[in-house]
Amino acid sequence: YLSRRYAFAFQIDSPYLETFNREMLAMKALGTIKSLWDDYVRGRCPEETTFEAEADSIEVWSIIGLVIICVPMTVGAMLLFGLELFASPKNKKGKRMDTGDVIRAQFD
């Protein structure tokens, strides 16, 4: 059941290494490792496990809260962008001025 070799890394002189090795050997002798391998790696889940596909499906009504929040926020952002384009201060040539230009224009 373990066609590949696996390893666990421990810090040098770890106090847990001997205990870990002992427990792994005990689990192998009892068949625990094979049982876990068969159940979780090979996909042989216990038979009492059930799966309901309907509980995991997403419908349009599942995201209505997101729509209620995002649509007004997007419209508001577009309105603010438009207001900035048309209401921002402009220089004598008709180009928009940045903050530094606005401050300099007040002192000129």
N, C-alpha and C positions, 0 to 999 in steps of 0.2 A: 504493500500500500504506500510506502514511501520510496518511490523510484528516484527521487532527488535527495541530495543531502542538504540539510538545513543546519544552521548554527545560530547560537545565541551569544551575544557579546557581553562580557562582564569586565569591569574595571580590574586592572592587575591587582592580585592579592585580595580579591573580593571575598568577604566572609560568606557570601551567598552561593558561591560556586559549588561547593561540596554538597550543600543541601539541595540545590537545584538538580544536580546530576543524580543524586540519590532518588529524588522524587520522580524525575523523568524515567529512570529505570523501573521504579515501582509501577508507574502508570503504564509503561510498556508491558510489563509482566502481567498486569491485570487486564490488559486489552483496552484500556481507556483511550489511549492515543489512536488506536485503530478505529474505535467507535466514533471519536470526534472527527477523525479524518473522513470516515464514511458519511457522517451526518452533515458536515458543513463544507467540506472541500468537494466531495463528489456529488453533493446536492441531494442526498437521501434524507430529507427532513422527516421528523416523526410524523406519523399519519394523522395525529390529532391537530396538526397545524392546518388552518383554513386561510383562504385568501379570498377577499371580496373585491372584485374588480370595480364595482360601482363606487365604492368608497374612495378610490383613488382617481376617479375620472374628474376632469375639469370641464365645467360648462361656462357659458357666457355669464350666467348669473353669479358665478363664483368670484368674478373679478369686478363686479359692479361698484364696489367700494373704491377700488383703484381708479375706475373711470370717473366716479363722482369727484374725486380729489384732483386727478390729473387734468381733466378737461378745463375746469375753471382756472387752474394755475397756468396752463399753457396760454389760454386766452388773455389772462392778466399780464403775463410776460410779454406777449405780442403787443398789447396795448402800451405797456411801458416803453418798449423798444420804439414803437411808432412815435410816442410822445417825445422821446429823447431825440429822434431824428428831426422832427419838425419844430420842436420848441427850444432846442439847444441854441445858445448864443452863436451868432455867425459874425465873421469879420467883414470888412468892407468889400471883399471879393465874393462873398456869399458862401465861403467854406466854413464848416463847423470849427469851433475853437475848442481846444482842450482846456483843462483847468488852469494850467500855467498861463495860457494866452488870455483867459478871462481876467485873471488877477493882474497881469501886466497892463491890460487895456484900461483897468480902473485907475491905475496910477499914471497913465500917460496923459 
